[in-house]
Amino acid sequence: MIDFVSRLKLIAQLAALIALLSFPAAKMDAQAQNTPASQPATPAAGAQTAPPAAAAPPAAAQRPRSTDDAAVLPDRAAMLRGAYGPFRANNDLLYYHLDVRVDPDDKSLKGKNTIRFRMLQDGTRIQLDLQEPLQVDKILMASTELKYQRDTGAVFIDFPQTLHTGQVYSIDFYYSGHPRTTGRFGGITFKTDPAGHTWINTACEGIGASLWWPNKDQWRDEVEEMDLSVEIPNNLTDVSNGKFVAKTDLGDGYTRWDWHIHYPINNYDVSLNIGDYVHFSDQLGDVPLDFYVLPADLDKAKVQFAQARGMIEAYQHYFGEYPFVKDGYKLVEAPYSGMEHQSAVTYGNLFQNGYLGRDWTEVGISPRFDFIIIHESGHEWFGNSITAADPADMWIHEGWTTYLESLYVEYRWGTADAIKYINGYKPKVRNLRPIVGERGVNAEPPADQYFKGVLMLNTLRSVLNNDPAWWKLLHDLYQHFKYQNILTEDIIAYFNQHTGLDLTPVFNQYLRHAQIPRLELLFGEAPGMVMYKWRADEENFAMPVRVGTPGHWQTIHPTTQWQSMQTLLSKDDFAVDTDHFYIDVNKQ
Ligand SMILES: [Zn+2]
């Protein structure tokens, strides 16, 4: 939690930011225009908190992560990145064409992003983002050079005439320079593979895609489709998102690789993977499967990546068709554990089952499958197709995708193993602060969003206590929200509407408070009787739970008020079904 003094500071900072964002463009014009950045780059929020691409790595799971104990106070760059201010809200993204040349020796980029957008209200200014030390070379609308002002990672662009509501506009944003490498996975890294060949990869969730290319760097708005043209030296291969279109020898030692993304895509999912890749392929129904690995790993990959078929079959069983059929599904070797880059999932899990060679949930089930293939690909449904509209709601990506891991287990090996797998996550939960944090400040929630997230969803299944209804709810929820950017409230409203239950206090207790509900049991007030109630932060918390003995469970409906029930069981024998309900129990 943020302490009170810090909260006051935060409020003051936010007030200053709102004042800045609301400042009339004319006033800003009086200030310096087209001023190159004169100050060294300020680290953005993502530089302080590790990108959450995969679940926390094994080492991090054993010690506190910086994001667990306290929310990091946002700095100016994080607030400009995180706020959906008026110069973002006045337009709707339609299309990007990122056309970039990558110089491996110089470790530099040069190119342009053509950005098409529709104005949602009249205006003369929009906000895009490009992080320092990358340079803005020029910004054009047709042949008119536009004025702009940089403020940490934000680039405020001013138009000489009013842009009108409903009209579509296109600008070309030229940029160049040496992107910085930062964050757990580097953002963008210029490495060499073990054979000594160039290996360049991007993974920029958290730190933001504006680390390496100019875009509207936030989570609420996505383009409808995108082209990606990547110019690289002739001897290398680029694997990016979407469908491969063509490669063209440019005659100057470089080849351009063109990819087309047919679907909405989050900025941080846009990915370059440039290296000495070899390719093999497969087909699953209508879904092309393409695999790209280093030559030395080809034989291992052909064995390990066969798991992709069963993964897609399992998730299609629960949620429906793979979301990006026209783009296909790819697995691409990368020099970090893994990341859910849309339709081009990056993989660095050692071609072994488990997670980096370990039994991830330590109950004997994780070694049956490749954690990175199963987890990162699950994000195609939750994270890429359904996307949180603010990083504060990122459990929609990570809690759900961790639940998808258990669905894969359930599909392959049955319910009992799935429940065992889910409960293996309990020791990783810390319950130090809520999963859903401050919105508008680009802050990553604590790792509980993964582990407590899956345990909460498993609890909700038990609350429904009707598996056919549960499977229908999951399927229909996905279908309802696919390709959309949503908030926690949207999920809760959907659950309430389609179950007929008021689950808001249950969701709120698990998502918006640090502590989980505690079932208070009081014995000995009278012979053969037990008193029970919930202790929870949510005033109206009420949730059924199963008590008694395994195999002979009885459902009770505790609230925050004492109730009583008859029991023949002693205090020691009276059990609570904590494998299916993630709760604390206090017997007195
Ligand atoms: Zn994930």
Residues whose N, C-alpha, C, O or C-beta is under 5 A from the ligand:
A	BS01	ZN	P52 A53 A54 A55 E398 T401
